[in-house]
Amino acid sequence: MADEHHEDHGNTVAAWFLTVSWIVVWTAAGLAIILLDENVVRWTVVGLAASVVCAAVAGLLKKAGMGRTHPRPAPLTREQWEAGGSERAGAGQAGADAAGEPEAAGEPEAAGVR
Protein backbone atom coordinates (compact mmCIF):
# COMPACT_ATOMS: atom_id res chain seq x y z
CA MET A 1 0.00 0.00 0.00
CA ALA A 2 1.17 3.54 -0.61
CA ASP A 3 0.51 4.53 3.02
CA GLU A 4 3.11 2.05 4.22
CA HIS A 5 5.83 3.95 2.36
CA HIS A 6 4.53 7.45 2.96
CA GLU A 7 5.42 9.10 6.21
CA ASP A 8 3.08 12.02 6.78
CA HIS A 9 3.76 15.09 8.89
CA GLY A 10 0.71 14.65 11.12
CA ASN A 11 -0.98 17.54 12.91
CA THR A 12 2.29 19.38 13.55
CA VAL A 13 4.07 22.66 12.88
CA ALA A 14 5.68 21.18 9.77
CA ALA A 15 2.32 20.05 8.40
CA TRP A 16 0.61 23.36 9.06
CA PHE A 17 3.54 25.27 7.54
CA LEU A 18 3.31 23.16 4.40
CA THR A 19 -0.46 23.53 4.14
CA VAL A 20 -0.56 27.29 4.70
CA SER A 21 2.47 27.98 2.52
CA TRP A 22 1.01 26.05 -0.41
CA ILE A 23 -2.27 27.90 -0.07
CA VAL A 24 -0.41 31.22 -0.08
CA VAL A 25 1.88 30.24 -2.98
CA TRP A 26 -0.90 29.03 -5.27
CA THR A 27 -3.20 31.91 -4.38
CA ALA A 28 -0.40 34.35 -5.21
CA ALA A 29 0.31 32.54 -8.48
CA GLY A 30 -3.37 32.62 -9.42
CA LEU A 31 -3.69 36.30 -8.60
CA ALA A 32 -0.52 37.05 -10.58
CA ILE A 33 -2.02 35.33 -13.61
CA ILE A 34 -5.24 37.30 -13.26
CA LEU A 35 -3.91 40.72 -12.26
CA LEU A 36 -0.35 41.08 -13.57
CA ASP A 37 -0.19 39.29 -16.86
CA GLU A 38 -1.86 36.31 -18.37
CA ASN A 39 1.28 34.22 -18.78
CA VAL A 40 -0.05 31.01 -17.25
CA VAL A 41 3.09 28.96 -17.92
CA ARG A 42 5.41 31.42 -16.17
CA TRP A 43 3.31 31.68 -13.01
CA THR A 44 2.69 27.94 -12.92
CA VAL A 45 6.44 27.33 -13.01
CA VAL A 46 6.95 29.96 -10.29
CA GLY A 47 4.23 28.30 -8.21
CA LEU A 48 5.75 24.84 -8.67
CA ALA A 49 9.23 26.07 -7.75
CA ALA A 50 7.91 27.83 -4.65
CA SER A 51 5.97 24.68 -3.69
CA VAL A 52 9.13 22.59 -3.92
CA VAL A 53 10.98 25.09 -1.72
CA CYS A 54 8.13 25.06 0.82
CA ALA A 55 8.14 21.25 0.86
CA ALA A 56 11.88 21.25 1.48
CA VAL A 57 11.47 23.72 4.36
CA ALA A 58 8.69 21.56 5.83
CA GLY A 59 11.00 18.55 5.59
CA LEU A 60 13.71 20.48 7.45
CA LEU A 61 11.18 21.49 10.11
CA LYS A 62 10.24 17.84 10.48
CA LYS A 63 13.88 16.79 10.87
CA ALA A 64 14.35 19.58 13.41
CA GLY A 65 11.75 17.91 15.61
CA MET A 66 8.64 19.83 14.60
CA GLY A 67 7.08 16.86 12.80
CA ARG A 68 5.40 13.69 14.00
CA THR A 69 7.17 12.32 17.08
CA HIS A 70 5.09 9.15 17.49
CA PRO A 71 4.37 6.50 14.86
CA ARG A 72 1.14 6.77 12.93
CA PRO A 73 -1.77 5.15 14.77
CA ALA A 74 -2.95 1.99 13.06
CA PRO A 75 -6.66 1.19 12.88
CA LEU A 76 -7.92 -1.85 14.76
CA THR A 77 -8.16 -5.13 12.89
CA ARG A 78 -11.57 -6.76 12.56
CA GLU A 79 -10.70 -9.26 15.29
CA GLN A 80 -9.56 -6.50 17.66
CA TRP A 81 -12.72 -4.48 16.95
CA GLU A 82 -14.99 -7.45 17.55
CA ALA A 83 -13.13 -8.38 20.73
CA GLY A 84 -13.47 -4.81 21.98
CA GLY A 85 -17.15 -4.77 21.03
CA SER A 86 -17.88 -7.89 23.04
CA GLU A 87 -16.16 -6.36 26.06
CA ARG A 88 -18.25 -3.20 25.71
CA ALA A 89 -21.41 -5.25 25.32
CA GLY A 90 -20.49 -7.31 28.38
CA ALA A 91 -19.98 -4.18 30.47
CA GLY A 92 -23.33 -2.80 29.34
CA GLN A 93 -25.00 -6.15 29.92
CA ALA A 94 -23.94 -6.24 33.56
CA GLY A 95 -26.07 -3.17 34.17
CA ALA A 96 -28.98 -4.69 32.25
CA ASP A 97 -28.84 -7.89 34.30
CA ALA A 98 -28.96 -5.90 37.51
CA ALA A 99 -32.12 -4.18 36.27
CA GLY A 100 -33.81 -7.54 35.74
CA GLU A 101 -33.80 -7.47 31.92
CA PRO A 102 -33.13 -10.65 29.91
CA GLU A 103 -29.60 -11.28 28.72
CA ALA A 104 -29.08 -10.23 25.10
CA ALA A 105 -26.04 -12.42 24.29
CA GLY A 106 -25.62 -10.58 21.00
CA GLU A 107 -29.22 -11.12 19.87
CA PRO A 108 -31.45 -8.01 19.91
CA GLU A 109 -34.63 -10.11 20.01
CA ALA A 110 -33.62 -11.68 23.33
CA ALA A 111 -33.57 -8.27 24.98
CA GLY A 112 -36.91 -7.28 23.48
CA VAL A 113 -35.37 -4.86 20.95
CA ARG A 114 -36.86 -5.09 17.48
A tleap script that builds the chain and sets N, CA, C and O, in Angstrom:
source leaprc.protein.ff14SB
mol = sequence {
  NMET ALA ASP GLU HIE HIE GLU ASP HIE GLY
  ASN THR VAL ALA ALA TRP PHE LEU THR VAL
  SER TRP ILE VAL VAL TRP THR ALA ALA GLY
  LEU ALA ILE ILE LEU LEU ASP GLU ASN VAL
  VAL ARG TRP THR VAL VAL GLY LEU ALA ALA
  SER VAL VAL CYS ALA ALA VAL ALA GLY LEU
  LEU LYS LYS ALA GLY MET GLY ARG THR HIE
  PRO ARG PRO ALA PRO LEU THR ARG GLU GLN
  TRP GLU ALA GLY GLY SER GLU ARG ALA GLY
  ALA GLY GLN ALA GLY ALA ASP ALA ALA GLY
  GLU PRO GLU ALA ALA GLY GLU PRO GLU ALA
  ALA GLY VAL CARG
}
set mol.1.N position { 0.828 -1.182 0.000 }
set mol.1.CA position { 0.000 0.000 0.000 }
set mol.1.C position { 0.876 1.250 0.000 }
set mol.1.O position { 1.993 1.224 0.517 }
set mol.2.N position { 0.396 2.304 -0.555 }
set mol.2.CA position { 1.168 3.537 -0.613 }
set mol.2.C position { 1.371 4.139 0.772 }
set mol.2.O position { 2.404 4.759 1.027 }
set mol.3.N position { 0.397 3.966 1.677 }
set mol.3.CA position { 0.512 4.535 3.019 }
set mol.3.C position { 1.654 3.929 3.807 }
set mol.3.O position { 2.203 4.579 4.696 }
set mol.4.N position { 2.022 2.692 3.497 }
set mol.4.CA position { 3.109 2.051 4.221 }
set mol.4.C position { 4.434 2.740 3.929 }
set mol.4.O position { 5.328 2.735 4.775 }
set mol.5.N position { 4.573 3.326 2.756 }
set mol.5.CA position { 5.827 3.951 2.363 }
set mol.5.C position { 5.813 5.456 2.533 }
set mol.5.O position { 6.848 6.109 2.396 }
set mol.6.N position { 4.661 6.007 2.826 }
set mol.6.CA position { 4.529 7.449 2.960 }
set mol.6.C position { 4.473 7.824 4.434 }
set mol.6.O position { 3.607 7.370 5.181 }
set mol.7.N position { 5.409 8.654 4.824 }
set mol.7.CA position { 5.416 9.102 6.215 }
set mol.7.C position { 4.872 10.527 6.243 }
set mol.7.O position { 5.528 11.452 5.765 }
set mol.8.N position { 3.693 10.702 6.794 }
set mol.8.CA position { 3.079 12.024 6.776 }
set mol.8.C position { 3.610 12.882 7.914 }
set mol.8.O position { 4.287 12.387 8.815 }
set mol.9.N position { 3.301 14.158 7.866 }
set mol.9.CA position { 3.756 15.092 8.886 }
set mol.9.C position { 2.870 15.058 10.125 }
set mol.9.O position { 3.325 15.411 11.212 }
set mol.10.N position { 1.622 14.642 9.985 }
set mol.10.CA position { 0.707 14.647 11.121 }
set mol.10.C position { 0.197 16.054 11.400 }
set mol.10.O position { 0.404 16.963 10.596 }
set mol.11.N position { -0.454 16.232 12.511 }
set mol.11.CA position { -0.975 17.538 12.914 }
set mol.11.C position { 0.124 18.265 13.682 }
set mol.11.O position { 0.092 18.338 14.910 }
set mol.12.N position { 1.092 18.797 12.949 }
set mol.12.CA position { 2.289 19.378 13.551 }
set mol.12.C position { 2.602 20.724 12.920 }
set mol.12.O position { 1.930 21.160 11.985 }
set mol.13.N position { 3.622 21.371 13.441 }
set mol.13.CA position { 4.067 22.657 12.884 }
set mol.13.C position { 4.485 22.484 11.434 }
set mol.13.O position { 4.146 23.309 10.586 }
set mol.14.N position { 5.218 21.418 11.145 }
set mol.14.CA position { 5.675 21.184 9.772 }
set mol.14.C position { 4.494 21.010 8.820 }
set mol.14.O position { 4.505 21.539 7.709 }
set mol.15.N position { 3.489 20.277 9.251 }
set mol.15.CA position { 2.320 20.047 8.396 }
set mol.15.C position { 1.541 21.336 8.159 }
set mol.15.O position { 1.129 21.621 7.035 }
set mol.16.N position { 1.344 22.104 9.213 }
set mol.16.CA position { 0.606 23.356 9.058 }
set mol.16.C position { 1.394 24.361 8.229 }
set mol.16.O position { 0.803 25.110 7.450 }
set mol.17.N position { 2.719 24.394 8.381 }
set mol.17.CA position { 3.537 25.267 7.540 }
set mol.17.C position { 3.354 24.895 6.079 }
set mol.17.O position { 3.144 25.764 5.233 }
set mol.18.N position { 3.433 23.605 5.782 }
set mol.18.CA position { 3.309 23.155 4.397 }
set mol.18.C position { 1.929 23.493 3.832 }
set mol.18.O position { 1.819 23.965 2.700 }
set mol.19.N position { 0.897 23.258 4.603 }
set mol.19.CA position { -0.463 23.530 4.139 }
set mol.19.C position { -0.672 25.015 3.868 }
set mol.19.O position { -1.133 25.398 2.793 }
set mol.20.N position { -0.337 25.839 4.838 }
set mol.20.CA position { -0.562 27.285 4.703 }
set mol.20.C position { 0.325 27.873 3.611 }
set mol.20.O position { -0.123 28.720 2.838 }
set mol.21.N position { 1.580 27.430 3.542 }
set mol.21.CA position { 2.473 27.985 2.523 }
set mol.21.C position { 2.007 27.630 1.121 }
set mol.21.O position { 2.091 28.464 0.219 }
set mol.22.N position { 1.515 26.407 0.914 }
set mol.22.CA position { 1.010 26.053 -0.408 }
set mol.22.C position { -0.236 26.846 -0.758 }
set mol.22.O position { -0.409 27.243 -1.910 }
set mol.23.N position { -1.093 27.079 0.197 }
set mol.23.CA position { -2.274 27.904 -0.072 }
set mol.23.C position { -1.850 29.308 -0.491 }
set mol.23.O position { -2.384 29.865 -1.450 }
set mol.24.N position { -0.891 29.874 0.229 }
set mol.24.CA position { -0.411 31.223 -0.084 }
set mol.24.C position { 0.266 31.248 -1.451 }
set mol.24.O position { 0.008 32.143 -2.256 }
set mol.25.N position { 1.132 30.268 -1.716 }
set mol.25.CA position { 1.877 30.237 -2.985 }
set mol.25.C position { 0.926 30.138 -4.175 }
set mol.25.O position { 1.061 30.892 -5.139 }
set mol.26.N position { -0.034 29.217 -4.116 }
set mol.26.CA position { -0.905 29.028 -5.267 }
set mol.26.C position { -1.950 30.138 -5.397 }
set mol.26.O position { -2.408 30.433 -6.501 }
set mol.27.N position { -2.324 30.743 -4.288 }
set mol.27.CA position { -3.204 31.914 -4.378 }
set mol.27.C position { -2.457 33.075 -5.026 }
set mol.27.O position { -3.002 33.776 -5.879 }
set mol.28.N position { -1.210 33.271 -4.617 }
set mol.28.CA position { -0.401 34.349 -5.215 }
set mol.28.C position { -0.173 34.092 -6.706 }
set mol.28.O position { -0.250 35.016 -7.516 }
set mol.29.N position { 0.105 32.844 -7.064 }
set mol.29.CA position { 0.310 32.544 -8.481 }
set mol.29.C position { -0.968 32.781 -9.281 }
set mol.29.O position { -0.917 33.317 -10.388 }
set mol.30.N position { -2.103 32.389 -8.732 }
set mol.30.CA position { -3.372 32.620 -9.420 }
set mol.30.C position { -3.683 34.091 -9.576 }
set mol.30.O position { -4.124 34.531 -10.637 }
set mol.31.N position { -3.454 34.854 -8.515 }
set mol.31.CA position { -3.689 36.299 -8.597 }
set mol.31.C position { -2.732 36.967 -9.574 }
set mol.31.O position { -3.116 37.906 -10.271 }
set mol.32.N position { -1.485 36.492 -9.633 }
set mol.32.CA position { -0.521 37.050 -10.581 }
set mol.32.C position { -0.967 36.795 -12.015 }
set mol.32.O position { -0.811 37.655 -12.882 }
set mol.33.N position { -1.515 35.627 -12.259 }
set mol.33.CA position { -2.017 35.334 -13.608 }
set mol.33.C position { -3.166 36.260 -13.960 }
set mol.33.O position { -3.248 36.759 -15.082 }
set mol.34.N position { -4.056 36.489 -13.000 }
set mol.34.CA position { -5.242 37.304 -13.265 }
set mol.34.C position { -4.901 38.783 -13.347 }
set mol.34.O position { -5.344 39.471 -14.267 }
set mol.35.N position { -4.116 39.282 -12.390 }
set mol.35.CA position { -3.911 40.719 -12.264 }
set mol.35.C position { -2.692 41.258 -13.017 }
set mol.35.O position { -2.771 42.320 -13.634 }
set mol.36.N position { -1.570 40.539 -12.974 }
set mol.36.CA position { -0.345 41.081 -13.565 }
set mol.36.C position { -0.280 40.844 -15.069 }
set mol.36.O position { -0.346 41.785 -15.861 }
set mol.37.N position { -0.154 39.622 -15.439 }
set mol.37.CA position { -0.188 39.293 -16.860 }
set mol.37.C position { -0.795 37.906 -16.996 }
set mol.37.O position { -0.921 37.173 -16.014 }
set mol.38.N position { -1.153 37.566 -18.166 }
set mol.38.CA position { -1.857 36.310 -18.370 }
set mol.38.C position { -0.926 35.208 -18.842 }
set mol.38.O position { -1.341 34.327 -19.595 }
set mol.39.N position { 0.322 35.247 -18.410 }
set mol.39.CA position { 1.284 34.220 -18.776 }
set mol.39.C position { 1.151 33.053 -17.794 }
set mol.39.O position { 1.825 33.009 -16.765 }
set mol.40.N position { 0.284 32.126 -18.127 }
set mol.40.CA position { -0.048 31.008 -17.246 }
set mol.40.C position { 1.165 30.114 -17.016 }
set mol.40.O position { 1.386 29.653 -15.896 }
set mol.41.N position { 1.941 29.866 -18.042 }
set mol.41.CA position { 3.088 28.962 -17.917 }
set mol.41.C position { 4.108 29.529 -16.938 }
set mol.41.O position { 4.613 28.801 -16.084 }
set mol.42.N position { 4.416 30.809 -17.052 }
set mol.42.CA position { 5.412 31.419 -16.170 }
set mol.42.C position { 4.982 31.316 -14.711 }
set mol.42.O position { 5.775 30.907 -13.864 }
set mol.43.N position { 3.756 31.676 -14.409 }
set mol.43.CA position { 3.311 31.684 -13.010 }
set mol.43.C position { 3.079 30.280 -12.468 }
set mol.43.O position { 3.167 30.059 -11.260 }
set mol.44.N position { 2.782 29.331 -13.351 }
set mol.44.CA position { 2.687 27.938 -12.920 }
set mol.44.C position { 4.067 27.409 -12.546 }
set mol.44.O position { 4.210 26.700 -11.551 }
set mol.45.N position { 5.067 27.745 -13.325 }
set mol.45.CA position { 6.441 27.335 -13.012 }
set mol.45.C position { 6.905 27.995 -11.714 }
set mol.45.O position { 7.540 27.347 -10.882 }
set mol.46.N position { 6.596 29.265 -11.537 }
set mol.46.CA position { 6.953 29.955 -10.289 }
set mol.46.C position { 6.243 29.285 -9.102 }
set mol.46.O position { 6.851 29.067 -8.054 }
set mol.47.N position { 4.978 28.967 -9.271 }
set mol.47.CA position { 4.226 28.300 -8.207 }
set mol.47.C position { 4.793 26.927 -7.876 }
set mol.47.O position { 4.904 26.564 -6.705 }
set mol.48.N position { 5.153 26.162 -8.905 }
set mol.48.CA position { 5.747 24.838 -8.673 }
set mol.48.C position { 7.094 24.954 -7.962 }
set mol.48.O position { 7.370 24.194 -7.034 }
set mol.49.N position { 7.926 25.891 -8.387 }
set mol.49.CA position { 9.233 26.070 -7.749 }
set mol.49.C position { 9.066 26.485 -6.288 }
set mol.49.O position { 9.760 25.972 -5.411 }
set mol.50.N position { 8.152 27.408 -6.032 }
set mol.50.CA position { 7.910 27.835 -4.652 }
set mol.50.C position { 7.341 26.692 -3.815 }
set mol.50.O position { 7.654 26.585 -2.630 }
set mol.51.N position { 6.513 25.838 -4.410 }
set mol.51.CA position { 5.970 24.685 -3.692 }
set mol.51.C position { 7.068 23.705 -3.310 }
set mol.51.O position { 7.055 23.153 -2.210 }
set mol.52.N position { 8.013 23.489 -4.206 }
set mol.52.CA position { 9.134 22.590 -3.915 }
set mol.52.C position { 9.976 23.158 -2.779 }
set mol.52.O position { 10.401 22.419 -1.891 }
set mol.53.N position { 10.217 24.456 -2.802 }
set mol.53.CA position { 10.978 25.091 -1.723 }
set mol.53.C position { 10.240 24.958 -0.394 }
set mol.53.O position { 10.849 24.648 0.630 }
set mol.54.N position { 8.934 25.193 -0.411 }
set mol.54.CA position { 8.134 25.059 0.819 }
set mol.54.C position { 8.136 23.626 1.337 }
set mol.54.O position { 8.181 23.409 2.548 }
set mol.55.N position { 8.089 22.650 0.441 }
set mol.55.CA position { 8.138 21.253 0.855 }
set mol.55.C position { 9.489 20.916 1.474 }
set mol.55.O position { 9.563 20.159 2.442 }
set mol.56.N position { 10.554 21.477 0.917 }
set mol.56.CA position { 11.884 21.252 1.484 }
set mol.56.C position { 11.995 21.875 2.872 }
set mol.56.O position { 12.563 21.269 3.781 }
set mol.57.N position { 11.459 23.070 3.038 }
set mol.57.CA position { 11.471 23.722 4.355 }
set mol.57.C position { 10.657 22.902 5.349 }
set mol.57.O position { 11.082 22.734 6.492 }
set mol.58.N position { 9.505 22.392 4.944 }
set mol.58.CA position { 8.689 21.558 5.830 }
set mol.58.C position { 9.443 20.287 6.211 }
set mol.58.O position { 9.350 19.834 7.352 }
set mol.59.N position { 10.181 19.713 5.280 }
set mol.59.CA position { 11.001 18.548 5.590 }
set mol.59.C position { 12.081 18.875 6.603 }
set mol.59.O position { 12.356 18.076 7.498 }
set mol.60.N position { 12.701 20.049 6.469 }
set mol.60.CA position { 13.709 20.483 7.449 }
set mol.60.C position { 13.075 20.722 8.818 }
set mol.60.O position { 13.664 20.382 9.845 }
set mol.61.N position { 11.888 21.301 8.833 }
set mol.61.CA position { 11.184 21.491 10.105 }
set mol.61.C position { 10.901 20.143 10.765 }
set mol.61.O position { 11.017 19.998 11.982 }
set mol.62.N position { 10.533 19.174 9.953 }
set mol.62.CA position { 10.241 17.843 10.479 }
set mol.62.C position { 11.499 17.214 11.074 }
set mol.62.O position { 11.456 16.626 12.155 }
set mol.63.N position { 12.623 17.342 10.357 }
set mol.63.CA position { 13.880 16.795 10.872 }
set mol.63.C position { 14.363 17.536 12.104 }
set mol.63.O position { 15.093 16.977 12.923 }
set mol.64.N position { 13.960 18.788 12.240 }
set mol.64.CA position { 14.352 19.583 13.409 }
set mol.64.C position { 13.494 19.260 14.627 }
set mol.64.O position { 13.680 19.851 15.691 }
set mol.65.N position { 12.565 18.335 14.481 }
set mol.65.CA position { 11.746 17.909 15.613 }
set mol.65.C position { 10.370 18.513 15.663 }
set mol.65.O position { 9.663 18.346 16.657 }
set mol.66.N position { 9.963 19.215 14.617 }
set mol.66.CA position { 8.636 19.827 14.602 }
set mol.66.C position { 7.644 19.020 13.769 }
set mol.66.O position { 6.604 19.533 13.357 }
set mol.67.N position { 7.976 17.754 13.526 }
set mol.67.CA position { 7.081 16.858 12.796 }
set mol.67.C position { 6.499 15.831 13.749 }
set mol.67.O position { 6.511 16.020 14.965 }
set mol.68.N position { 5.995 14.757 13.197 }
set mol.68.CA position { 5.401 13.694 14.000 }
set mol.68.C position { 6.476 13.046 14.862 }
set mol.68.O position { 7.530 12.655 14.360 }
set mol.69.N position { 6.206 12.932 16.164 }
set mol.69.CA position { 7.169 12.325 17.078 }
set mol.69.C position { 6.800 10.893 17.425 }
set mol.69.O position { 7.654 10.136 17.886 }
set mol.70.N position { 5.557 10.504 17.216 }
set mol.70.CA position { 5.091 9.147 17.490 }
set mol.70.C position { 4.715 8.492 16.176 }
set mol.70.O position { 4.360 9.185 15.223 }
set mol.71.N position { 4.784 7.168 16.106 }
set mol.71.CA position { 4.366 6.505 14.863 }
set mol.71.C position { 2.886 6.725 14.579 }
set mol.71.O position { 2.094 6.996 15.482 }
set mol.72.N position { 2.537 6.604 13.320 }
set mol.72.CA position { 1.135 6.766 12.931 }
set mol.72.C position { 0.278 5.735 13.645 }
set mol.72.O position { 0.668 4.572 13.744 }
set mol.73.N position { -0.880 6.139 14.143 }
set mol.73.CA position { -1.771 5.155 14.767 }
set mol.73.C position { -2.368 4.246 13.700 }
set mol.73.O position { -2.799 4.706 12.643 }
set mol.74.N position { -2.384 2.961 13.993 }
set mol.74.CA position { -2.948 1.993 13.056 }
set mol.74.C position { -4.382 1.680 13.474 }
set mol.74.O position { -4.663 1.561 14.666 }
set mol.75.N position { -5.281 1.547 12.520 }
set mol.75.CA position { -6.661 1.190 12.879 }
set mol.75.C position { -6.711 -0.235 13.425 }
set mol.75.O position { -5.833 -1.050 13.142 }
set mol.76.N position { -7.731 -0.521 14.199 }
set mol.76.CA position { -7.916 -1.851 14.756 }
set mol.76.C position { -8.233 -2.855 13.655 }
set mol.76.O position { -8.897 -2.521 12.673 }
set mol.77.N position { -7.760 -4.079 13.821 }
set mol.77.CA position { -8.158 -5.130 12.894 }
set mol.77.C position { -9.593 -5.542 13.214 }
set mol.77.O position { -10.141 -5.156 14.246 }
set mol.78.N position { -10.189 -6.317 12.333 }
set mol.78.CA position { -11.574 -6.758 12.563 }
set mol.78.C position { -11.674 -7.560 13.856 }
set mol.78.O position { -12.621 -7.399 14.626 }
set mol.79.N position { -10.683 -8.429 14.088 }
set mol.79.CA position { -10.698 -9.256 15.290 }
set mol.79.C position { -10.587 -8.396 16.552 }
set mol.79.O position { -11.280 -8.641 17.539 }
set mol.80.N position { -9.703 -7.379 16.511 }
set mol.80.CA position { -9.563 -6.495 17.663 }
set mol.80.C position { -10.844 -5.706 17.901 }
set mol.80.O position { -11.251 -5.512 19.046 }
set mol.81.N position { -11.477 -5.252 16.826 }
set mol.81.CA position { -12.715 -4.482 16.953 }
set mol.81.C position { -13.830 -5.338 17.558 }
set mol.81.O position { -14.552 -4.909 18.458 }
set mol.82.N position { -13.944 -6.559 17.035 }
set mol.82.CA position { -14.988 -7.449 17.546 }
set mol.82.C position { -14.725 -7.834 18.994 }
set mol.82.O position { -15.660 -7.934 19.789 }
set mol.83.N position { -13.459 -8.050 19.342 }
set mol.83.CA position { -13.126 -8.378 20.732 }
set mol.83.C position { -13.440 -7.195 21.643 }
set mol.83.O position { -13.950 -7.386 22.747 }
set mol.84.N position { -13.148 -6.008 21.207 }
set mol.84.CA position { -13.469 -4.809 21.984 }
set mol.84.C position { -14.957 -4.590 22.078 }
set mol.84.O position { -15.447 -4.120 23.106 }
set mol.85.N position { -15.693 -4.918 21.029 }
set mol.85.CA position { -17.145 -4.767 21.031 }
set mol.85.C position { -17.806 -5.718 22.004 }
set mol.85.O position { -18.783 -5.356 22.660 }
set mol.86.N position { -17.280 -6.948 22.108 }
set mol.86.CA position { -17.883 -7.892 23.043 }
set mol.86.C position { -17.606 -7.484 24.481 }
set mol.86.O position { -18.421 -7.730 25.370 }
set mol.87.N position { -16.449 -6.857 24.711 }
set mol.87.CA position { -16.158 -6.356 26.062 }
set mol.87.C position { -17.094 -5.213 26.423 }
set mol.87.O position { -17.588 -5.134 27.548 }
set mol.88.N position { -17.335 -4.322 25.454 }
set mol.88.CA position { -18.248 -3.199 25.709 }
set mol.88.C position { -19.661 -3.706 25.937 }
set mol.88.O position { -20.373 -3.206 26.807 }
set mol.89.N position { -20.068 -4.702 25.154 }
set mol.89.CA position { -21.410 -5.255 25.318 }
set mol.89.C position { -21.526 -5.953 26.660 }
set mol.89.O position { -22.570 -5.877 27.308 }
set mol.90.N position { -20.475 -6.629 27.087 }
set mol.90.CA position { -20.488 -7.307 28.377 }
set mol.90.C position { -20.591 -6.328 29.524 }
set mol.90.O position { -21.277 -6.596 30.510 }
set mol.91.N position { -19.917 -5.193 29.410 }
set mol.91.CA position { -19.984 -4.185 30.468 }
set mol.91.C position { -21.377 -3.570 30.524 }
set mol.91.O position { -21.892 -3.296 31.608 }
set mol.92.N position { -21.981 -3.355 29.374 }
set mol.92.CA position { -23.332 -2.800 29.345 }
set mol.92.C position { -24.353 -3.827 29.786 }
set mol.92.O position { -25.397 -3.468 30.332 }
set mol.93.N position { -24.070 -5.090 29.559 }
set mol.93.CA position { -25.004 -6.147 29.916 }
set mol.93.C position { -25.060 -6.343 31.420 }
set mol.93.O position { -26.097 -6.730 31.960 }
set mol.94.N position { -23.954 -6.081 32.100 }
set mol.94.CA position { -23.945 -6.240 33.557 }
set mol.94.C position { -24.974 -5.304 34.181 }
set mol.94.O position { -25.659 -5.678 35.133 }
set mol.95.N position { -25.081 -4.123 33.665 }
set mol.95.CA position { -26.067 -3.174 34.169 }
set mol.95.C position { -27.479 -3.610 33.832 }
set mol.95.O position { -28.402 -3.396 34.618 }
set mol.96.N position { -27.655 -4.227 32.653 }
set mol.96.CA position { -28.984 -4.685 32.246 }
set mol.96.C position { -29.430 -5.857 33.104 }
set mol.96.O position { -30.607 -5.955 33.454 }
set mol.97.N position { -28.498 -6.757 33.452 }
set mol.97.CA position { -28.837 -7.893 34.298 }
set mol.97.C position { -29.276 -7.424 35.679 }
set mol.97.O position { -30.200 -7.986 36.268 }
set mol.98.N position { -28.624 -6.411 36.184 }
set mol.98.CA position { -28.964 -5.900 37.509 }
set mol.98.C position { -30.361 -5.289 37.507 }
set mol.98.O position { -31.031 -5.271 38.540 }
set mol.99.N position { -30.800 -4.793 36.367 }
set mol.99.CA position { -32.116 -4.175 36.270 }
set mol.99.C position { -33.210 -5.214 36.039 }
set mol.99.O position { -34.390 -4.867 35.985 }
set mol.100.N position { -32.824 -6.495 35.900 }
set mol.100.CA position { -33.811 -7.542 35.739 }
set mol.100.C position { -34.236 -7.775 34.301 }
set mol.100.O position { -35.256 -8.420 34.063 }
set mol.101.N position { -33.468 -7.259 33.321 }
set mol.101.CA position { -33.803 -7.470 31.921 }
set mol.101.C position { -33.152 -8.757 31.446 }
set mol.101.O position { -32.134 -9.170 32.001 }
set mol.102.N position { -33.721 -9.405 30.421 }
set mol.102.CA position { -33.131 -10.655 29.915 }
set mol.102.C position { -31.783 -10.391 29.253 }
set mol.102.O position { -31.526 -9.303 28.738 }
set mol.103.N position { -30.941 -11.399 29.280 }
set mol.103.CA position { -29.601 -11.276 28.716 }
set mol.103.C position { -29.683 -11.294 27.197 }
set mol.103.O position { -30.355 -12.148 26.618 }
set mol.104.N position { -29.005 -10.357 26.554 }
set mol.104.CA position { -29.083 -10.230 25.101 }
set mol.104.C position { -28.198 -11.248 24.403 }
set mol.104.O position { -28.621 -11.834 23.407 }
set mol.105.N position { -26.997 -11.477 24.882 }
set mol.105.CA position { -26.045 -12.424 24.285 }
set mol.105.C position { -25.871 -12.175 22.794 }
set mol.105.O position { -25.755 -13.120 22.014 }
set mol.106.N position { -25.854 -10.918 22.400 }
set mol.106.CA position { -25.618 -10.578 21.004 }
set mol.106.C position { -26.848 -10.655 20.135 }
set mol.106.O position { -26.753 -10.357 18.945 }
set mol.107.N position { -27.998 -11.037 20.657 }
set mol.107.CA position { -29.216 -11.123 19.871 }
set mol.107.C position { -30.206 -10.066 20.344 }
set mol.107.O position { -30.669 -10.132 21.483 }
set mol.108.N position { -30.546 -9.084 19.490 }
set mol.108.CA position { -31.446 -8.011 19.908 }
set mol.108.C position { -32.829 -8.514 20.304 }
set mol.108.O position { -33.479 -7.909 21.156 }
set mol.109.N position { -33.295 -9.621 19.696 }
set mol.109.CA position { -34.631 -10.113 20.011 }
set mol.109.C position { -34.725 -10.611 21.446 }
set mol.109.O position { -35.781 -10.521 22.073 }
set mol.110.N position { -33.608 -11.140 21.969 }
set mol.110.CA position { -33.621 -11.678 23.332 }
set mol.110.C position { -33.826 -10.584 24.362 }
set mol.110.O position { -34.360 -10.842 25.440 }
set mol.111.N position { -33.417 -9.385 24.050 }
set mol.111.CA position { -33.575 -8.274 24.985 }
set mol.111.C position { -34.867 -7.512 24.732 }
set mol.111.O position { -35.141 -6.524 25.413 }
set mol.112.N position { -35.647 -7.945 23.786 }
set mol.112.CA position { -36.906 -7.284 23.484 }
set mol.112.C position { -36.757 -6.097 22.540 }
set mol.112.O position { -37.694 -5.310 22.398 }
set mol.113.N position { -35.595 -5.947 21.888 }
set mol.113.CA position { -35.370 -4.856 20.945 }
set mol.113.C position { -35.697 -5.373 19.557 }
set mol.113.O position { -35.205 -6.427 19.154 }
set mol.114.N position { -36.511 -4.652 18.831 }
set mol.114.CA position { -36.864 -5.091 17.478 }
set mol.114.C position { -36.481 -4.064 16.473 }
set mol.114.O position { -36.701 -4.258 15.277 }
savepdb mol mol.pdb
quit
